[in-house]
C-alpha cells in the first residue's frame, strides 16, 4: 500500500532534518494584493526622488559588488 501524503511529507521532512536543515517560515509581500502595484510605484518614486538616492545606490552597489561576479 502506498504511503499517504502526510507520511510522505513526514519522511521528506525527517530526511531534510537528517541532512542538517531546519524549516523556517518567511512572510513576503503579496504581489497579487489589490493596491500592491500602486504602493510599489509610490515607494519607488519616493526613493528615486530622495536627496540621498545616489548615496543609497552607491552603498547597495558597494555591499553587493562581489555577489554579481
Order of alpha helices (4+ residues) and beta strands (2+ residues): alpha-alpha-alpha
